[in-house]
Amino acid sequence: MQEIFDSYVENSFGEEKQAVFKFKQFEINYKKYFPVNQDARVLDIGIGRGEMLSCYEKWGYKNYLGIDISPSTVKFCKSIGLNCDLVEDSGRYLKDNQNTFELITLIDVLEHIPREYVVSFLKDVKNALKDDGIFIIQVPNLQAPDGQLHMYNDVTHMMGYIEHSLQQVLITAGFTKFHFQGFEEIINISGKASVQKLLRSIYWKIVRFNRKINGNINPKILNPVFSVIVKK
């Protein structure tokens, strides 16, 4: 897999530029959980094309950093002036920086970590957070209709999660305070967006009804992507 990560921007995103629509999505979904103190140390693990790092800058955080194991993503993000470092082992970096960060974001990363390393990695994150620090995880939602589309869109994805399985690994890693939420991708204020949300809500009711009559697991969050907001 390292061969793919070595040229991840080129082979995974299709174009070497940021997805600017993510700026507003991240603001709507996550900004409210960020520290009030803009001198807080904040860390993004697995930076991709740097959309979260750009949000750190836009929101006024001076002491931010991104880390990644991909030379490709780090080269790209540095080329647009973002503060980031290439690391060989993210877990090792976290071990070397215990009790350091007020906030850590892990956006579309946990699914890349092999099952046998997930709990130990989450423990490393916990130890790198300061007391009362915030940890934001975003992953594909395999309890959503067609959840496999996000999961198998990237060959480097190793694990898939629903709320219960993600809760299992968080508790095992020592986290006890967290809540789940669907990642809202429809952010436009328009008639078209309102109709889309209405049709989506009807469709989700049908999905939940079908699962209920089949006696199946019937989670509430059906967004294609979901997140968990964790407090140390």
C-alpha positions in Angstrom: 0.0 0.0 0.0 2.9 2.4 0.6 3.4 2.5 -3.2 0.0 4.0 -3.5 0.5 6.5 -0.6 3.7 7.6 -2.2 1.7 9.2 -5.0 -1.6 9.5 -3.2 -2.6 13.0 -4.5 -2.0 12.0 -8.1 -3.7 8.6 -8.0 -6.6 9.2 -5.6 -8.0 12.6 -6.2 -7.9 13.0 -10.0 -6.6 16.6 -9.8 -3.9 18.4 -7.8 -6.1 21.1 -6.2 -8.2 21.3 -3.0 -11.9 20.4 -2.9 -13.0 23.9 -1.8 -16.6 22.8 -1.0 -15.1 21.0 2.0 -14.3 24.3 3.7 -17.9 25.1 4.2 -18.8 21.5 5.1 -16.1 21.3 7.8 -17.2 24.7 9.1 -20.8 23.6 9.4 -20.1 20.2 10.8 -17.0 20.7 13.0 -16.1 24.3 13.8 -18.3 24.5 16.9 -16.2 21.8 18.6 -12.9 23.7 18.2 -11.2 25.4 21.1 -12.1 29.0 21.8 -8.5 29.8 22.4 -6.9 30.2 19.0 -3.4 29.7 20.4 -4.4 26.1 21.1 -2.2 23.4 19.5 -4.3 21.5 17.0 -3.2 18.5 14.9 -4.6 17.0 11.7 -3.6 13.4 11.0 -3.7 12.2 7.4 -3.9 15.6 5.7 -5.0 14.6 2.1 -5.0 17.8 0.1 -5.1 19.9 3.2 -8.7 21.1 3.4 -8.8 20.7 7.2 -5.4 22.5 7.5 -6.8 25.3 5.4 -9.7 25.5 7.8 -7.3 25.7 10.7 -5.7 28.7 9.1 -9.0 30.4 8.1 -10.4 29.9 11.6 -7.4 31.7 13.1 -5.4 28.8 14.7 -1.8 29.8 14.8 -0.3 26.6 16.3 -1.6 24.0 13.9 0.2 21.1 12.2 -0.6 18.3 9.8 1.2 15.0 9.6 1.0 12.3 7.0 2.9 9.2 5.9 2.4 10.1 2.2 5.2 12.1 0.6 2.7 13.1 -2.1 0.2 14.8 0.2 2.8 16.5 2.3 4.6 17.9 -0.9 1.2 19.2 -2.2 0.2 20.8 1.1 3.6 22.5 1.5 3.3 23.8 -2.0 0.2 25.8 -1.1 1.8 27.1 2.1 0.3 24.8 4.7 2.2 23.7 7.9 2.8 19.9 7.7 5.4 17.2 8.2 6.1 13.9 6.7 6.3 11.1 9.3 7.1 7.4 9.0 4.8 6.3 11.7 1.9 8.5 13.0 1.6 6.4 16.1 5.2 6.9 16.9 4.8 10.7 16.4 1.8 10.7 18.9 3.9 8.7 21.5 6.6 11.3 21.2 4.1 14.1 21.8 2.0 13.1 24.8 -0.3 15.6 26.5 0.3 18.1 23.7 -2.8 18.9 21.7 -6.1 20.6 22.6 -7.7 19.1 19.4 -6.9 16.3 17.0 -8.8 15.7 13.7 -8.8 12.3 11.9 -10.8 12.9 8.7 -11.2 9.9 6.5 -8.2 8.1 8.0 -9.3 5.5 10.5 -10.6 3.3 7.7 -7.0 3.1 6.3 -5.6 1.5 9.6 -5.5 -2.3 9.7 -7.8 -3.8 12.3 -5.1 -5.1 14.6 -3.6 -1.6 15.0 -6.7 0.4 15.5 -7.0 0.2 19.3 -3.3 0.9 19.9 -3.5 3.9 17.5 -6.5 5.3 19.3 -4.7 4.9 22.6 -1.8 6.9 21.2 -4.3 9.7 20.2 -5.8 9.7 23.7 -2.3 10.1 25.3 -1.4 12.9 22.9 -4.5 14.9 23.9 -4.4 17.3 26.8 -7.0 16.9 29.5 -10.5 17.8 28.1 -9.0 17.7 24.6 -11.3 17.1 21.6 -10.8 14.3 19.1 -12.9 14.3 15.8 -13.1 11.2 13.7 -14.8 11.0 10.3 -15.3 7.7 8.5 -17.5 6.1 5.8 -20.8 5.0 7.2 -21.4 1.3 6.4 -24.8 1.4 8.1 -25.9 3.9 5.3 -27.7 2.7 2.2 -24.9 2.0 -0.4 -22.3 2.5 2.3 -20.0 0.3 0.3 -19.6 3.1 -2.3 -17.5 5.2 0.1 -15.8 2.2 1.7 -14.5 0.6 -1.6 -13.9 3.8 -3.5 -10.3 3.6 -2.2 -8.3 0.4 -2.3 -6.3 1.5 0.7 -9.3 1.3 3.0 -8.8 -1.6 5.4 -11.7 -1.4 7.8 -15.4 -0.3 7.7 -17.4 1.0 10.7 -20.9 1.5 11.9 -21.7 3.3 15.1 -21.5 0.1 17.3 -18.1 -1.1 16.0 -16.6 2.4 16.3 -18.0 2.6 19.8 -16.3 -0.7 20.6 -12.8 0.4 19.6 -13.2 3.8 21.3 -14.2 2.3 24.6 -11.5 -0.3 24.4 -9.0 2.5 23.8 -10.2 4.2 27.0 -12.5 6.9 25.7 -15.9 7.2 27.5 -17.3 10.6 26.5 -18.3 10.8 22.8 -21.3 11.3 20.5 -22.0 10.3 16.9 -23.4 12.5 14.2 -24.1 12.3 10.5 -21.9 14.4 8.3 -24.1 16.9 6.5 -23.0 17.2 2.9 -26.0 19.3 1.8 -24.9 22.8 2.8 -26.5 25.1 0.1 -29.4 27.3 1.1 -31.6 26.9 -1.9 -34.9 25.5 -3.1 -33.1 22.6 -4.7 -31.2 21.8 -1.5 -34.5 21.9 0.5 -36.1 19.5 -1.9 -33.1 17.2 -1.8 -33.2 17.1 2.0 -37.0 16.4 1.9 -36.6 13.5 -0.5 -33.7 12.1 1.5 -35.7 12.1 4.7 -38.5 10.2 3.0 -36.0 7.7 1.5 -34.4 7.2 4.9 -37.8 6.5 6.5 -38.3 3.8 3.9 -34.9 2.3 4.6 -35.6 2.2 8.3 -39.0 0.6 7.8 -37.5 -2.1 5.6 -34.9 -2.9 8.1 -37.5 -2.9 10.9 -39.8 -5.4 9.2 -36.8 -7.6 8.4 -35.7 -7.6 12.1 -32.4 -6.1 11.0 -30.0 -3.7 12.8 -31.6 -0.3 12.4 -29.2 2.6 13.3 -30.4 6.2 13.2 -27.5 7.7 11.2 -27.9 7.0 7.5 -25.6 9.7 6.1 -23.0 8.2 3.7 -20.3 9.6 6.1 -20.5 10.0 9.8 -18.3 11.3 12.6 -17.8 10.9 16.3 -16.9 13.8 18.6 -14.7 12.6 21.4 -13.7 14.3 24.6 -10.8 13.1 26.7 
